[in-house]
Every structure is written in C-alpha cells, then in structure tokens.
Amino acid sequence: MTSKPQAPNIIRRIVGVVSRLTDNRRSGAPTNGAPRLIDVATPHGNLRFVATSEMEQWRATSLLHKEAGTVAWISRSVGPGDVFYDVGANIGIYSLLAALRVGPAGRVFAFEPHLLNCSSLLRNIASNSFGERITTLCVALHQDEQMLPFNYFSLTSGSSMSQLDRLKDGDDRAFTPEAVELKQATSVDRLVEAGAILPPTHIKIDVDGNEPLILAGMRRLLTDVLAPREVQVEVNAGCIDRIASTMSDCGFERIERHDTAAGLERLRTGSDPATVAHNLIYRRSPQHPANQGTQHV
C-alpha cells in the first residue's frame, strides 16, 4: 500500500499561475499570493480544494450549481462500494464528490490528460486524504493505442477545451494551441483487459467533443456482463447521432437530459436545444441481448 501524500507539504510548494476567468477565454487575473483553500459543504460531507487560479476557485465554488444535474446523478446513483470513472476530471470536483459517495470500499478512477489540471487534481486528492479512494491517470483516452498530439487550449490550471489530435474546441471553433504535447493515447477496453483499472459501475465522460472516440474505445466493456449500470456523456451538437448510435448498439437507453448552468442560460435566450451542449444519462437496458447475464448489483 502506498503512503498518502502530506497535503501541507504539497500546499507549501504550490506557486501562483496566470488564470482564466471563463471556459471560453484564456486570459485572466493572477491569484494574489498564496494558494487559496476553499471548503465546500456538500450533502455527503465537506470537501477542500487548493486553488492556484481564479478558474480553479470558480470551479470549486460552483461545484453544486454549475452542473446541478451531474451532482444530483452522483448523489442518487452512486453509492458505497461502487466504481466510478471520471473521464475528463479537470481539477477533480466530481471525482471528489464521487469519492464521498463510494466510501472506503469503493474506487474512483480520474482520467485527466492536461498536465496542470492533473497536478491540481492530485493536490485536491491529497488535501482530502482520498489517496486510497481515487486513482489518477494522466492519460488521453481514445479508441486506439497510439501516440497523438495533445493540443493545450490553455496552460492555466482549471482550464478546459484542450483537444487530442484536433484543433477545434468543444464548440467546433478552431484555435491555436498554447502548447502541444505528444501524448500516449489508449482505450478503456485496453486498460480494463490489462487489469490496470477495475470495471466501473458508473462512468462520467466530459471531454469537450472527443466523447464518440472514447465510447468507441470501450465497446467491449459496454457490452460485457460487467458493463456499467449508468453512463453520463456530455453531448455537443456535432456528436449527437454518433453517441446515440453507440449507446443503443451497446444496449443502453437514454433516461435523462440535464443542462449546465451556462446551457440553461442559452436555452432561456432562445437557443435551439439541439445546438446547446448538454449531458445525457444512459442506463443499461435489461432487454438487450448483450445484457443477459450477471450484472453489477
């Protein structure tokens, strides 16, 4: 068993970085002085975040309302002993919430390829003493095993919209990367079959547009007797049909749509719901032929 990192020592080594104020901008004001410790009370217990940028501060303080539907889904569906995949974990707000729900007997696997975000994710895990519950993988998920360019939309911790092997963000807008890293990409199926990660009971995927390829890389898992009970996928306008087809082929039925706070604001101002990024929750259908057999209970 590995020893738990000591949060105070890690915190003292953190330095301030330039931050972003929104997901759609790279510029922002730097933090003033030392990192900020942010305590968030959730219905399942308190969480502590170590924020080194205003973007991280915003993510921590907006945990309960930025994606209220995601919080509600984790709260009602994830329980003690479950195994939760957080694909696109960023600084770990939902990884930490899921860790509260799965308890000491459960496990969270947090996937985050952005190096600065992953560093913040590790600090947040340490500050909550969740090293025994959360396994972090700084890896890019894909349908294949190969080396691919990871294009950093921003080098600010807490940022989003960075892309694997593409130069368009989640809203399909072209961008020039601030940096490019050649990163090992792999698939969920390969990791599960190698025994590197446990089969999940729940999966959350939010990677700003690369969701179809990640789902393609877990088709064997999704059709296996140990397939997850439920999957939440972020859906962007250009991905709707591909995601729906994959989930249906693998024996999952859509049970719910929920929108982010930003998405709800766009809907209120008259945007077409089909053009607004949103989350869909899929549940494994017991009637599908692939689902006849022992399942998670």
Long-range contacts (C-beta under 8 A, 24 or more apart in sequence): 1-132, 2-131, 4-126, 4-129, 4-131, 4-132, 5-122, 5-125, 5-126, 5-131, 6-126, 7-50, 7-123, 7-126, 7-127, 7-129, 10-50, 10-122, 10-123, 10-126, 10-127, 11-35, 11-37, 11-50, 11-123, 11-127, 14-50, 14-52, 14-123, 15-52, 16-52, 16-53, 17-52, 17-53, 17-116, 17-156, 17-157, 18-53, 18-156, 19-52, 19-53, 19-54, 19-55, 19-56, 19-156, 19-157, 19-158, 20-53, 20-54, 20-55, 20-154, 20-156, 20-158, 20-159, 21-54, 21-55, 21-58, 23-159, 23-160, 23-161, 23-262, 24-161, 26-153, 26-154, 26-156, 26-159, 26-178, 28-53, 28-54, 28-55, 28-156, 29-54, 31-57, 37-127, 40-64, 42-71, 42-97, 42-100, 43-75, 44-75, 44-97, 44-100, 44-101, 45-100, 47-96, 47-97, 47-100, 47-128, 48-124, 48-127, 48-128, 49-91, 49-93, 49-124, 49-127, 50-120, 50-123, 50-124, 50-127, 51-158, 52-120, 52-157, 53-156, 53-157, 53-158, 55-156, 55-157, 55-158, 55-159, 56-91, 56-120, 56-157, 56-158, 58-158, 59-90, 59-91, 59-93, 59-158, 60-91, 60-93, 62-261, 63-93, 63-97, 65-261, 66-260, 66-261, 67-258, 67-260, 67-261, 67-279, 68-258, 68-261, 69-256, 69-258, 69-259, 69-260, 69-279, 70-94, 70-204, 70-232, 70-258, 70-279, 71-97, 72-258, 73-230, 73-232, 73-256, 73-258, 73-281, 74-98, 74-101, 74-202, 74-204, 75-101, 77-202, 77-229, 77-230, 78-102, 78-201, 78-202, 80-105, 80-106, 81-105, 81-106, 82-106, 82-201, 82-202, 83-107, 83-108, 83-109, 83-198, 83-199, 83-200, 83-201, 83-202, 84-108, 84-109, 84-200, 84-201, 84-202, 84-203, 84-204, 85-109, 85-111, 85-188, 85-197, 85-200, 85-202, 85-203, 85-204, 85-205, 85-228, 86-110, 86-111, 86-204, 87-111, 87-141, 87-203, 87-204, 87-205, 87-206, 87-207, 87-214, 88-112, 88-204, 88-205, 88-206, 88-207, 88-208, 88-234, 89-117, 89-121, 89-136, 90-114, 90-117, 90-121, 90-158, 90-160, 91-117, 91-120, 91-121, 91-124, 91-157, 91-158, 92-120, 92-121, 92-124, 92-125, 92-134, 94-204, 95-121, 95-125, 95-134, 96-124, 96-125, 96-128, 96-130, 96-134, 98-202, 98-204, 99-128, 99-130, 99-133, 99-134, 102-133, 103-133, 104-132, 104-133, 106-133, 107-133, 107-134, 107-135, 107-198, 108-133, 108-134, 108-135, 109-134, 109-135, 109-137, 109-197, 109-198, 109-200, 110-134, 110-135, 110-136, 110-137, 111-137, 111-139, 111-141, 112-136, 112-137, 112-138, 113-138, 113-139, 113-140, 113-150, 113-162, 113-164, 113-183, 114-150, 114-152, 114-159, 114-162, 115-181, 116-155, 116-156, 116-157, 116-159, 117-157, 117-158, 117-159, 119-157, 120-157, 120-158, 135-197, 137-191, 137-197, 139-183, 139-184, 139-185, 139-186, 140-164, 140-183, 140-184, 140-185, 140-186, 141-185, 141-186, 141-187, 141-188, 141-207, 141-210, 141-214, 141-217, 142-185, 142-186, 142-187, 142-210, 142-213, 142-214, 142-217, 143-187, 143-213, 143-214, 143-216, 143-217, 144-185, 144-187, 144-217, 145-185, 145-186, 145-187, 145-190, 146-185, 147-182, 147-183, 147-184, 147-185, 148-182, 148-183, 148-185, 149-180, 149-181, 149-182, 149-183, 150-180, 150-181, 150-182, 150-183, 151-175, 151-177, 151-180, 152-177, 152-178, 152-179, 152-180, 152-181, 153-177, 153-178, 154-178, 155-179, 160-208, 161-208, 162-208, 163-208, 163-209, 163-210, 164-210, 166-209, 166-210, 168-209, 169-208, 169-209, 170-208, 170-209, 170-234, 170-236, 170-277, 171-236, 171-277, 172-209, 172-236, 172-237, 172-238, 186-217, 187-217, 187-218, 188-214, 188-217, 188-218, 188-221, 189-217, 189-218, 189-219, 189-220, 189-221, 190-217, 192-218, 192-220, 192-221, 193-220, 199-224, 199-226, 199-227, 199-228, 200-228, 201-228, 201-229, 201-230, 201-296, 202-228, 202-229, 202-230, 202-231, 202-232, 203-228, 203-230, 203-231, 203-232, 204-231, 204-232, 205-231, 205-232, 205-233, 205-234, 206-233, 206-234, 206-279, 207-234, 208-234, 208-236, 209-236, 209-238, 209-239, 211-235, 211-236, 211-239, 211-243, 212-239, 212-242, 212-243, 212-246, 215-243, 215-246, 215-247, 216-246, 219-246, 219-249, 219-250, 222-246, 222-247, 222-250, 222-251, 222-252, 223-250, 223-251, 223-290, 225-293, 225-294, 225-295, 226-294, 226-295, 226-296, 227-251, 227-284, 227-290, 227-291, 227-295, 227-296, 228-284, 228-296, 229-283, 229-284, 229-295, 229-296, 230-255, 230-281, 230-282, 230-283, 230-284, 231-281, 231-282, 232-279, 232-280, 232-281, 232-282, 233-279, 233-280, 233-282, 234-277, 234-278, 234-279, 235-277, 235-278, 235-279, 235-280, 236-277, 237-274, 237-275, 237-276, 237-277, 240-274, 243-280, 247-282, 250-290, 251-284, 251-285, 251-288, 251-289, 251-290, 251-291, 252-282, 252-283, 252-284, 252-285, 252-288, 253-282, 253-283, 253-284, 253-285, 254-280, 254-281, 254-282, 255-281, 255-282, 255-283, 256-280, 256-281, 257-281
